[in-house]
Amino acid sequence: MTRIKYFKNYPKHLLPLPNLVEIQLNSYNQFLKKGLRELFDEISPIRDYGGKDLALYFGDYYLDEPKCDELKAKKNGLSYEAPLRVKIKLVNKKTNETKEQEVFLTDLPLITPRGTFILNGVERVVISQLIRSAGVFFTTNYIKGRKLHGAKIIPNRGAWLEFETEYNGCIMVRIDRKRKIPATALLRIFGLIKEEDILKEFKDVDNGEIQFMKETLDRDHSKTQDDAWIEIYKRIRPGDLAAVDNARQLIENMFNNFERYDLSEVGRYKLNQRIGTKTTLSKDYRILRKEDLVLIIKEIIKLNNNPEISGDDIDHLGNRRVRALGELLENKIRVGLSRIERIIRDRMSTLDIYSLLPGQLINSRPLMAMVKEFFTSSQLSQFMNQINPLSELEHKRRLSAMGPGGLTKERAGFEVRDVHPSHYGRICPIETPEGPNIGLVGHLASYARINSYGFIETPYRKVKKGLVTNEIVYLDAFEEEKYNIAHAGVSLDANKHIKEKRAEARIHGEPGIVDRDKIDLIDVSPYQCISIATALIPFVEHDDSNRALMGSNMQRQAVPLVNPQAPLVGTGIETKAAKDSGQVSVAEEDGVIKEVDASHIVISSRGRTKHYHLHNFLRSNDYTCITQRPTVEKDQRVKRGDVLADSSSTDDGELALGRNVLVAFMSWSGANFEDAIIISEKAIKEDVFSSIHIEEFPCEVRDTKLGPETTTSDIPNVGENRLKDLDEEGIIRVGAEVDQEDILVGKISPKGESDLTAEERLLRAIFGDKARDIKDTSLRLPHGKRGRVVGIKIFSRDKGDKLTAGVIKAIQVEIAQFRKVAVGDKLAGRHGNKGVISKVLPEEDMPHLADGTPVDIILNPLGVASRMNIGQILETHLGWAAHKLNYRTYSPPFSGLTEEEIKGELKKAGLPETGKVVLYDGRSGERFIQPVTVGYIYMMKLNHLVEDKIHMRSIGPYSLITQQPLGGKAQFGGQRFGEMEVWALEGYGAAFTLQEMLTIKSDDVVGRANAYDSIIKGRPIHNPNIPSSFNVLVSELKSLGFSVTPLKEGVKVEEREISREEKRKIEERTIKRGKNR
């Protein structure tokens, strides 16, 4: 094990990183404990329509034991879920009887310790949604050059209220985006009726140039409360007959009925925070009150009277909250329960109430459907990224502004996508996708947590008179703006006093310099503001932000290698990232290793034994290979938290996504032009970038109308050598080497009489039943695939496996492929320095050092300067020194090593301080003129492999309509020769090439058949015919009513002017012909 060297800048964290998947686990546990209880309390008791006879109460609930464990669920394609049971009590008021019963409501998917769900054998993740919080927001509009304000009251459920100030000073309100009414009419229905009372209520603020309330009262036609009911009713229901009782009932239901209008706890909390009320968050206060409306209108008047102040910033993280997994599931279950409630009420009125049992009232199907729909088809429930442990971890920490009730990528503007100052320490400003989702999908920062209201908080250490204390406080985005906060890079003395008299800080949210005595808080870590993936990039402070973004995203695409290696230059959080991803086995208690092999580890602790199952060559969601290797030995003592087994992308418990390779930054005969990469053949020989990929091929045996299909090795018209690896059931043996078009499962299906050709009917007549009426429907390995069979799963109805209707047996064949690095594979470093391999050079041709050591990889130096990712150069220098001195080191983001420290390390290692040496050309042995930057850089192989993309075709399937070849590798299609390619050939005047491209190579059916024939017989290819797409054009024109007849060669076309009389006769003939038809 290589020693690790720490430099003086390495931060001694007061606060360790939290559990990185706690956002998922905490939210789900909160849902089970509190969310479900609240949901049952919302609908309980359910009374019959009259409300006099029956009442149904929901009591305690619990989750039963799961039907199968995680391993069995993944192996057999089942769901990891447990039945939700609830005790219900039916009170019959007519007979004074109370009946209790326990009923099953639904199977609820359970969360794994890794923060995922297993549904039908597949791991899924529910990502969190970032939405606008419920509450009140003050808006700003410019009308004729004047700044005027309004407000929006957004409840969790119910009608929106939107206030706006008109140019003349009148304050109007819209209810649910309907027509405007004066705000005073709304005040009247809330109990502020008389004009003088209204003016008195606002006289302390309404004292500017414009009398806003006076202007509003002048526009208000209603003078009494009854008038106000009717005025508002007319706006909400235009065209309906407005009676006072109808209006009162509708509007009271709209605002005073908790079932219809709920600000939610968060909405009330935000309302209190913004307008300064101090009500509790109980149900009674979660509806709008008169006091709230008065204070909101007062605030609008204050804003209007002060031109210096602006409205609220809706993109501020204090106004946006996270709906985590628990709340999303709660909202879905609420819909299901409301449907159950309706069914219960209907049954209460139809069934005999004297013999009724509680269980008879409940039909749990709507709830089961809702839970299933949420986990399988919701936009926020996603197939887990499982390329490597980091992609898994970051998927669980993802935040999306899209999804139900959120934004769409087409409608989202620049403001909502942009980085906001309030993101600091909460959402990573770097890690976001490139493309249409940029800024809409983000990731939580390293230390961020979500509070009970869904707002993102970040931790700070308290500072008292320049002394940094050990006290930690978590603040949300609004609370943070009350303080002066220094960053973690501020230098401290031995007693934790800030050294500088004046230090850089965020002063009430804005950057500046402040006296150390005025600093209130300090960051807990230098990488507090960035996500885990970005914090894994050493020297990220020297990279341009666009390249850091690419580096963060590409680490998540790194394929697990057969021989992974921890980076020589890391950042210090590799161990935490590996452990929290859930792929590394960690000891839960102190103990002694009793047994250890490739499949399991047994630990003895305090007289008890604990078994740890290890994964061997498991297929991940992204077809990469998950395999665990024990890192402990028998009789070894381990402590709680120690790593027991490495995963496919970890090395000694540290995240290891790639390999350290010796790099030279130089051009090499133009072969590394435009980001191309040259690698040494040594990388192939020593399996430096080799990886294993496992794919699954399913085959279903069905019961057809003509009879059941059967699996067999006796397949018609297939040679013996193609069947040698099949058993008597027709299933390939484990360990067989297979190539494209090889049979994996031999299967025959009955064939109907109509399917027989004339030749087959003749054979049937001669040989009777010997020429059986079956067809070969075997599962064959698709085009372009190869590998070794590593697993076979057989599911059948006889064994009691659940299969879809009409399926007798399902067989899944797993094929593993060992892929060495090849020309066309994509490699990348951690700094956004990506490229495609253009050449694999023999070791002896690679440039070499003075001692004869050849470099492993050649990168183009032009790829550094313009991209401004200098971090890779610093990493290269430090990596070389670390390799020479045989240590690994950490350079954390924003507190990494200085240039002087790196020079010092190079000097200690006996290397030039410039990091440049003279290289010799391996081909000629001559030295290169200029010294070259050489060192060790960390490179990863990305999941963009040439073997998955390369494709060729001569003949294959054609489109039915145009008769042109299909497109894409999946359809075994051809290369598209498009409009611009046609222009290119036209520009060169390559007429014959162009003609054959558009005819015999495309959709001239007769011509291409003749061409094939000519090629086989070695004759010249004859002239092409008319392409099929021309016939399609003719048919299209005919459908529009044009009579189009393609003329044969040699037919003379006569052109002449026709008289009006002749034209009229032709039209009459055409009409007559049409009528006769």
N, C-alpha and C positions, 0 to 999 in steps of 0.2 A: 504494500500500500504506500503510495507516494505521499510524502509529508506536505502539509499545507502551510504556506507562509503568509502571515498577515502583516500588512504595512500600517504605519501609524495613523493613516487617514481612515482605516476601517472603523465604521461606527459601532460603538458598543450600545446595542439597542436596549433601552429601558423596557420597551414593550415588545414582546415577541409577536410575530405575525399570528393573527387568529386562525382558526380552522377555516381553510379557504373555501369549503363547500357549506359553511354554516348557513348561508342565505337560503339554501334549499332545505336543509334539515330543520332549522328553527321554524321556518314558515309552515312546513308540513306538520310538525309536532304541535304548533300553536293551533293549527286547523283542527287536529284531532281532539285537543283538550278543550279549546274555547269556541272555535268556529262552528263545529257541529252542534254544540249545546245552544249557541245563539240561534242557529237555523231552526232547531226544533222549538225553541221558545217563541220564535216569530209566528209560527203557525199554530202553536198549542195554546188553548184548546180549540179543536175544530168542532163547531156546533152545526146542527142541521139548519136548513134554510129558515125555519121558524124561530130557531134558537131556544125552543122550550123543552124538547124531548131528550135529545142526546148530546153528549159532549165527549170528545176523544182527546185524551192527554198523552203527550209523549214524555216518558220518564227517562231512566238511565239507559245508556247505550254502551256497547263495547264491541271490540273487534275480536272475532274468534281466531283460532289458530289458522295460519295459512295452509292452503291445500298441499303446497309443495315448497321446498326451499329454493333459494336463488339458483343453485347449480342445476337442480333437476329442471327448473323452469326454462333455463337457457338451453339445456341439452335436448329437451323434448318439445321445444316450441310452445311452452305453456306460459301463462301469466302468473307473476308473483303477486298474489292478492289474497285478501282475507274477507270473510263474510262480515258485514256490519249488521248487528242485531240490536233491536231496541225494544224496551218494555213499554207496552201501551195499555192505557186504562180507559175503559168505556164506562161512562156514568149514564145510567138510564134514569132520567128524572121521573118518568111515569111510574116505574116499578120500584124506584129507589135502590136499584141493584148496581153493583160495581163489579165489572169483570176485568181481570188483568190477563195479559198474554204477552209472550215474547215473539216478535216477528222478525223475519229476515227482510232487510231492505235492499241491499245491493252488495256485489263483490267490489271492495274498494282496493285498487292497486296500492301496494305497500312500497315505501321508499327504501332503497338499499342504503347501507352505511356510506356509500359513495355518492349519494344524492341523486340516484337515477331510478327509473321504473323499468320493470321487465314486462313487456306485453307481447304475447305470442312468440316468446323466445328472443325478442329483440330489445336491446336497451334503448330507452328514450329519455330525453331530458325536457323538463318544462322550463322555458326561459322566462325571466321576469320582464314585466312590461313597465315602461316609464311613461306615465300619463300626466295630464294636467290635473292638479289636485282639486277636490271639491272646496268650496269656500267663496270668498268675494275677491274680485280683481277690479282695479280701477284702470280705465282705459283713457287714451288720449287721442283726440281727433283734431284736425286742422280744418276749419271752415272759413273761407274767404280770408285766409291769413291769420285768423285768431285761433288760439289754442283753447279747446273746450274739452271737458272731461265727462266721463260716464262711468258706469260700473256694471259688472256681470255677477249675478249670484248663481253659482253652479252647484246644484245639489248632487248627491250620489244617485238618487232617483227622483224624478219629478220634473216639473216645469222650470225652465230657465227664466230668470228675470234679467232684462237688459235695460239699463238706464242710459239715456244720452241727453246731452244739453244742446238745444237748438241755438241758432245764431242770435235770436232775440232774447235768450236767457231762460226760455221755458224748459223745465226738466220733464222729459217724457220717458215712458217705460213700455217695453214690449214684453208680453207674456208668451213664452214658447214661440218666438219668432213671428208672432201675428202682428196686426196693425198697432200703431203706437196709441197710447192714452196718456193723459197728464198724470204725473206721479202722485198728485194730491188725491186723485180718485182711488188709487191703491191704498193710500194712507187712511182714507175714510172707511174702507172695508175692514181695515185692521183696527178701527176704533178711534181714530183721530178725526172727528167728524166736523166740528165747527171751524169756520174760516179763521176766527180770532184765535182759537186754540192752536191751529196749525202755524199761524204767523208768530204766536208767542213761543212755540217750541223751537223755532229756528232763528229767533231775533238775535241771539248771541253770535251767530256766524253769518247770517244773511245781511251784512251791513256794508257791502261793497258798492261799486258804481252801479251795477245792475242788481235789482231786487229780484232774485231768482224765484222765490216762492210766490211773490206777488204776480210775476209774469205767468207762472204756472197756474195759479188760481184763476187768472183772467181767461186762460184757455179752457179751464175745466167747466164743462156744462152741468156736472152733477153738483147739487147743493146739499143733498142729504145722503145718508148711507144707502137707502133704497135706490136712489138715482145711480149711485156708484156701482151697485151690484149690476144694474141693467146696462150701464155704459160698458162695463168690462165684459159682460156676457155677449154683448153685440160684437165686440172685437174678436172674442174667442170663437163664437159660433155665429158668423154672419149668415143672415137668412132665416135663422130659427126664431120662433116667437119668444120674445124676452119677457118672462114674468118674474116678479121679485123672488118667489119661492124657488123656481127653477134655477135662477141665477145664483141665489145664495147657496143652494145645495151643491151646484157644480163647483163653485169657487171655493167653498169651505172644504169640499172633498179634495180639491186640488192642492190646498196649502195647509189644512189643519188635520188631514188624515195621514197618520204615520205610514200606513201601507202604501199610500200614493206619493207622499213627499217625505224624503229623509235626507237631511244634510250629511248624515253619517258622523261618527265621532271625529273623523279627520276634518270634515267640513265645518263642524262647530268649533273645533280647536283653531282652525285657520281664521274663521270669522272673529272669534274672540281676540286672537293675536293681532288681526289687522285693524279692528275698530275699537279695541280696548275694553270690550265687555268681559265680565268675569263669571259667566254662568258655568254650571257643571256640564258634563258631557252625557248626561243621562238621556233616556228616550224622550222625556217631556221637552227637553231643550233642543232636540234635533229637528224641530220644525221652525219656520220663520216666526219671529215675534215683532210686535210693533216697535219695540226699542231698537231692534236690529235695523229696521227700515229707516227709522229717524236718523240713526248714527251714520248709516251709509249715505243718505242724502246730504247730511251735514258735511261729510268728508268730500262729496262731489263739489259742494259749494266752496269749501275751503280751497280745494285744488283749483277751481275756476277763478277764485279771487287772488291766487298767488301764481303769477306766470312763471316763476322760477322752478316750481315743482313739476315733475312729470308723473304720469300714471305708473302702474306696476309693470315690471318686466316679466312677461309670461314665460320667458325662457330661463329665468332664474331658477336654480334647483330648489329654492325655498317654495316655489310655486308648482313644482313638479314632484310627483311621488312615485314610488315603486309599488306596483301590484305584484307581489311575489306569488309563488306557486299556490300557497294556502288560500289566498284571497281569490285567485282565479278559479280554483276548484270550488270554493264556497259559492261564488256567483253562479256557476253552472248548476250546482246542487240545489240552489235556491229555486231555480226555474223548474227543476224536476219535482221538488217538494210541492211547489204551487200547483202543479198538474195533479199530483197525488191528492192534494187537498180538495181539488174540484171533483175528482172521482169519489172521494170519501163522502162529500156532501150529497152527490147524486145517489150513492148507495144508501145513505141514511134515509133518504126519502122514498126509496123503492123497496128495500128489504123489510121483512117482518121484524119490528123492533123488540118483540118479546123474546124471540129465540136467537137474537143476533149475537155473534161473537166478534170481539175486536178484530181478529185476523181476517174475517170475511170482508171487512171494509177496505182493507189495504190491497192495492194493486201496485207492486213496486216496479213494473216494467218501465214507466216513463223515467224513473230515477236511474235505472240501469242503463237505459239508452243514453241519457245525458252524460253519465260518467264515461261510458264507452266512447261517445262522440268527442268529449273533451280530450281524452288521452290519445285517441287515434287520429282525429282529423282537425284538431284545433291548430291554428297558425302558430301558436306558441308551444305546442307539444311537438318536439322535433326528434328525428332520428339522430342519436348521439354521434358526434364527430369522434371517431375512435382511431384516428391515424396513429397517434402516439399519446402518452400520458398528459402532455401539456394541452393538446387539442381537447381532450376530455375535460380537463380542469377548467379551461377558459370557456368552454361551452356552457358549463354550469354557472359561470359568473357573468354571462352575457345579459345585456339589457337591450330591449327593443322598444322603439317608439311606435312600432306598427302592431298589427293584431286587432282583435275586436275592440271597438271603441277608441282605437288609436289613429295614427296618421296612415296615409298611403304614400308610397314613394313618388307617385305622380304629382300629388298635391302639396307635398312638403317643400317649403321654400328654403332659402339660404339661412335665415335666422335660426330656425329650429335645429339645423344641422351643425351650426357653428360651435366652436369651443367657447364656453362662457367662463368668466372668472370664478363663478361659484362651483365649477367642476373640480377645482383644486382639492385633491385628497378624496374625491368622491367618484368621479368618472375619469377614466384615463383619456388624456387629450391626444394620445398617439394611436392607440389600437382601435381601429374601425375599418370596415371593409373598403376596398377601392371599388368604385362603380356606383350604381344607382342607390345603394343603401348607405352611402357614406354619411356619417353623422347621425343616422337613424338607428344604427345598431352600434352599441358601445360596450365597454367592459368596466366592471367595478375596479376602482383603484385598490392597491394592495391592502391597506388597513381599513377600508371603508366597511361600515356595517349599516344595517337598516333598522330604524327604531320602530316602536309599536305602531306609529302612524304611517309608516311607509316612507319616511324621509331619510335620505342618506346622510349619515353622520361620519365624521372623521375625528381621530383622537389628537389631542395636544397636551403638552406638559405645561404646568403653570410656572410662571416666572415671577419672583418677588424681588424687586429692587436689583435686577440684574443677576439674581441667583436662580438657576434652573432647579426646580424642586422635582420630587419623584411623583407628584400628584398628577393623575391623568384625568382629563375631561373630554367627553365626546360632545361635539357641537354640530348642529345642522347649519345649513347655508345662511339662514337669517341671523341666528345667534352669533355666528362667527364674525359678522360685520360690526359687532359692537366693540371688538378688541383690536389691539396691535399685535400682529403675530410674526415672529421671526422664523426664518427657515432653518432646517437642521444643519446646514453647512456653516453656520456661525461658529467661530472658534471659541472654545471654552478653556479655562485654566483647570488645574488639578482639583480645585474646590467647586467646579461647575459654575464659576462666574463667567459671564460674557466678557471676553477680553476687550473688544473695541468699545470706545465710548459711544460711537454712533454705529448702528447696524442696519442692514437692509431688512425691511419688513413689509407686511401688507397692513396698511393703515386703513382700517374700516373698509377692507376689501380692495383698496387701490395700492399699487406698489409705491414705495417711497423709502426714505431714510429717517430713522427716528433715534432719539437718545435711548441708551440701554435701560435707564430707569423707567422709561415709559412702555417698555415691552411687557405685555401681559402674558403671552403664551409663546411656545416654540413648537415646531413640528417634532414628531417622535422619530422620524426616519427620513433620510435623504430621498428615498424612493417612495415616499408616502403618496405622491401625486400620480404615480403611474401604475399600470396593471402588472400582473405577474409576468406575462410574456415579454413586456417591454423591460421590466426590471431584470430579465435574464440576459440583457445585452450589455456587455462591459463597454465602458467609454461611450455610452449612448449620448452623453452630454456633448460629444464631439461630432455627432452625426446630424445631418439635416433631418428635420422632422418627417419629411416624406419618405426618406430612406429608412428611418427608424420604424415607420408604419409598416413598410414592406418587410423589414426584418422581423417585426413582431408577428405579422401574419404568416410569414414563411416558416417560422419555427413550428407553427401548428401543422404544417404540411410535411414535416420531416418524417421519412419512412424509418421504422425501427430497423437497425442494422443487426447483422448476425454477431458482429464483434463491436459493440458500442464502447465509447471511450468518454470519460468525463472531460470537460474542457480544461486545458492547461490554465486558461484565464477565464475564471467564472465571475459571478457577482455575489455569491454567498447565500442565495436563496434556492439553489438547485435541490438541496436535500428536502426543504419544506415543500417545494412544488411536487417532487416525486412522491413523498409520503401522502400528501393530501389528495393526490390524483386517485388513490385507492388501488393502484396497480402493484405497489410494493407491499410485501407482507411485513407487518410490524408487530413486535411482541406486545401483548396487552398487559402482561404482568412480569415481574422479576421471576427468574426460574433457571432451570438447567435443561439443556437439550437432551432428550432421551432417545429420540429416533430422528433420522434425517435421511431422506432420499429424494429422487426427482419428483415424486408425486405428493409427498406430505412431510410435515415437521411436527414432532410431538414434544411439548414442553411440560416438565413437571414443576409445579409451583404449589407450595404449602399443602402437599399431600394430594393435590388434584392434578389431572393431566388435561392439557388443552391441545386439540388437533388443529393444525393449520393446513388446509388443502392448497396445493400448488397447481397452477394452470400449465398444461403442456400443449403447445402448438394449437392454441385456440384461434378460431377465425374471428377477427374483429368486424365491426360494422363496415369498415372501409377496406376489408379484405387483407389487412396487414396481419401479422402473426403476433399473438400475445403468448409469451412463454416465460415461466419464472425459473430462476436458478438459485438454489440455496447458497447463502453466504456464510452459514454457520456450520460448526462441526459437532459431532456427538460429544456429550459431556461438557460442552462449553457453557459458561454462565452468561446469561443475558439479562439486561435491565429493561424495564418498561420503556417502550419507544424505540428500542434497537431494531435495526433492519434484519429480518430473517432471510428474505429472499429478494433478489433483484428481478426486475421485469425486463421486457425486451428493449426498453429505452432508458435503462438506468445502469449505473456503474458504481458499485459499492454504496448504494442508497442515494446517489446523486443523479439528477436528470442528465442523461447522455444521449443527445439527439443526433450526434454526428461523430466525426473523427478529427484529431489534430493532424494536419498534414504540412509538410515542408513546402512552402510556397515561394515562387520568385515572381516579382512584378516586372515583367518585361515583354516586349513583343517578340514573336518567334515566327519568322517568315510569313507573317500575315495570317497565320492559322488561328490566332486568338483575336481576330478583328471583330468589333461590335459585340463585346461581352462573351465571345466564345471562350471555352476553357480547354486547355490541353492537359491531359493527365498521363501519368506514367503507367506502363503495363503492369508495374509492380502492384498497383491498386487492384488489378483483376486477379493476379496470381495469389496475392495474400488476402483476398476477400475483404479489402478495406471498406468498400461501399456495397457489399453484397447484402441482399435482404431476402426474406421468405414471404411469399404472398399465398394466401389460401382462398380458394373460391369454392362455392357450393353450387351444384347442379341438381335441380329437383326433377323427379319423374313421378307422374301420377298414373296409377292403374285404375281405369274407370269401368263402370258398368254401362255399356252402350245399349242402344235400342236393339242392335243385332246380336247382343250377347256380351259377356265380360271379356275384357282384355286380359292377356296372361303374360307373365314374364318367363322367358325360356331362353336357353342357349341354342335352340333349334330354330334358326331364323332362315327363311327362304332366300336363296340366291346370295349368300354371303360365304366367302371362302373360310377354310379352317383356320388360317393364320390370323384372321380378324377375330376369331372366337376363342383363341387359346387362353385368354385371361378370365373368361367368364365361368362362373360355377353353373351347376345344373339348373339353378333358378334364373340364370341369365344375368346375374349381378357381378360386376368386375371385382377381382380380389384386391384387398388392401396391399399396397406395395407395388402394384403394376405401374409401369411407365407408360404414359399415354400421350398421343399426339392428336392433332386436329382430325376430325371425322372418325376417330376410333369409337367403338361402341362401349358405352358405360353401363347401360342397362338394356338387355335384349328384351324387346316387347313386341307382341303380335296382336293385331286387332282384327275382329271379324269384318269381312268385306261384303257389301250388298251386291246382288246380282247386277244391278245397274252399273256398278263400278267396273265390271269386266270388259276388257277390250275384245275385239273380234278374235285375235289370236288366242286369248285365254279361254274364250268360249269353245274354240276348236279343240284345245288341249283337254278341256273338261269333257268334251264329247268323246275323245279318243281314250283317255286314261281314267275316266270316271272321277272319283273323289281324291285320286292321288294328288292332282294339282289343287291343293286346298284353297278354299275361299278366304284366305287371310292376307293381310298386308303388313309390311314391316314398319312399325312405328317406334323403333328403338330410340333411346336417348343417346345422341352422339355428341362428342366434344366439339363445341363450336369452332368455326374457322379462326385461326390465329392463336389458339390456346394450346398449352402443353403442360406437362407436370407429372407428379406422382400421386397416386391415390393414397390418401392418408386416413380416410374415415368413411364409414358407410352407416347411415341410420335408416332403419326400416320401421315404418309405422303402419299398423294394419288394424282393421276393425276387430279381427279375432282376438288381438291382444288387449282390446279395450281402449285403444287410442282414439282421440276425437279427430275425425276427418270431415271435410266438407261433403255435402250431399253428392252422391253418385261416385264417390272415390272409394275403392276397395282397399287400396294399399298405396302408400306414398314412400318413395325411396329418395334419399338425399346422398349424393356422392360428393365428398370433399377432396379437392385436388390442390396439392401444394406445389409451388413453383419456386425454384431457387434462382434468383436473378442477380447476375453479376452486373456491374456498372458497364454501360455501353455508350457508343457515340449516339447522341440524341437525348440522353438523360439530362435532367436539369439539376444542377448543384447550386447551393447558395450558402453564404455565410450568415452571420447574425446581424449584419449592418445593411441589409437590403442589397448586398452585392451578389446578384444572381446571374447565372449564365448557363449555356448549354454546351455539353462536351462536343468538340468538333473533331478531335483527333486523339487517338490513344497511341503514344509513342513508345517504342521499345526503351527499356531502362537505360541502355547504353547511348541512346540518342538524346536523352534529356540533358539540359545544361547541368553542370556539376560544380561543386565547391572545389577549393584548392586541394582538399584531402580526398577528392574523388567521390564524395557523397552526392548522388543525383537528387535533384528536387522531385517532389511528388506531383506538383501541379503548377501550371504557369497561368497567371492572370494578367490581363492587359492593364498597364498603369493608367491608360486614358480613362478607365472606368472609375477612377477615384476622384480626380480634380473637379470635374464638372458636377459629379453627384454629391460632392461635399460630405461624404461619409468617411471622415478621417479616422474614425474609431477603429476601422479595420487595420490601418497602418500601425496604430499604437498597440493593438492586440498582437499584430505580427511581431513587433519588436520585443514586447514583454514575453510573448510565448516562446520566442527563441531563447531568451535568457533563462526562463523557467525550465525549458527542456534541458539546456546545458547543465544547470545547477540541480537538476532532478527534484523540482518541487512543483506544486500547483498553487495558484494564488487567486485571490478575489479582488476585483476592482468594482466596488458597488457604484451604481449610477449616481452622479452628482457629488460623489466624494471619492473618486477614483484616484489612481496614482498620477503624480505630476510628471512632466517631461523630464525633470532632473532625476526623479526616482528611477524612471525607466532607463535613463542613461547610466545611472549608477549600477543598476542590475546588469546591463550589457557589459559594463567595465569589469564587474566581478566575474562574469562568465568568460572573460578574455575575448570578448567580441568587440568590433568597432562601435563607437558610441553613435555613429550615424545610422547603424543598422544596415549599412550597405557593404557588400563585398564584391570582389572580382569573381565572375563566373566564367566557366569554360564551356565551349560548345561541344556537346557530346559527339557530334558527327565528325568534326574536323580536329577537335582537341585544342583549337585556338581560343584565346581568351576574348571575351566580349570587350568592346572599347570602354564602355562606361561601367562603373560599379553598379550593382543591382540590389534593390531592397529584398532581403531574404528573411524568412522567419517561419514560425509555426502559426497557422491560422485554423480556426475551427470551421469545417465545412460539413454541410448536411446534404443528403440525397433527398430530393423532394418527390412527392407523390405524383409527378408528371413524368411517367416513364415511357420511353420510346416504344416499348413492346405493347403498351396499351393503345398507342396512337398510330403506329405504322400500319399501312394498309395498301393493298394493291388488288387490281381486278382486271381480267381480260373479258370474260363474259360472265353474266349473272342475271339477277332479276331485272325486269323492265316494268315501267309504269303502264297500267292498263290503258289509260286514255291517250297519253302522248307517245307511248312506246319508247320513251327515253329511259336510260338507266336510272335506277333509284340513287339517292344520295346518302352518304354517311357509312361509317364502318359497320354499324349495327345491322344495316340492311344489305351489307355486302355491295355497297353502291360504287359508282364511278366518280371520277374527278369532274367537278363542274367547270365547263368552259363557258364563262359568262359573257355579258355584254362587252365589258372592257377588254377581255381577252380577244374577242372578235375584232374590236377596233385595232388592237395591236397587230394582228395578222393583216388586217386591211392596210394599216400604215406601212407595213413592209411589202405589201403587194404579193403576199404568199397565197395566191388564189387557189392552187390545188390543195394545199395543206388545209386551208379554210374550208374548202368544199368537203373534204373527207371528214373533217371535224364535225360538220353540221349534218352529215348524211350517214355514211357507213359506220362511223364511230358512235353515232347517236341513234336516230330513229328512222333510218331507211331500212325497213324490215327485210325486204327482198335483197337489197344491196349488201346488207351485213351478212346474210346467210351465204350469198354468192362469194363474198370476200373471204369468209372462213373456208369455203370449199376451195377457192383459188389458192389460199395460203397452204392448205394441206397438200394440194396437188402440184404446188410450185409453179402455177400459172400467173400471168399478170392480172391485176385486179381491174375489172371492167368499169365502165362509167356508172356513177351512182344514179339512183332513181329519185322519185319524189319523196321527201321525208313525211312521216306520219303527222307531224305537227301541222303541215300544210293542209292535210285533210281535215284536221280539227278546226282550222281557221275557216275552211270552206263550209263545214257543218255549222259553225258559229254564225257565219253570214247568212246561211239558209234559214237559221232559226230567227233571224231578224227580218226575214221576208225578201232577201235578195236572191234572185235566181242566178247562181254561179255555176258555170260549167267549165272545168279545165279542158282546154283544147289540145288535141294531139298534135305531134310535130308534123309539119307540112301543110296544116290547114291554114288557108289564107283568111285573114280578118279584113273585112271591108269596112271602111269608115266613111260615112256621108251624113250630111244634114238631113233631118226629116221634117216634113211639114206638120202643122198643127193637126191636120186631118188624119195623117198617118198615126200620130201620137195618140189621138183619141181612139182610133180603131184598136191599137195595141192594148190600151187600158181596158176597153170593153171586152176584148178577147180574154184578158187576164181575169177580169171580174167573173165572166161567164164560166171560165175553167174552174175558178174557185167555188162557184155555186154548185157546179156539177159534182165536185168532190164531196 
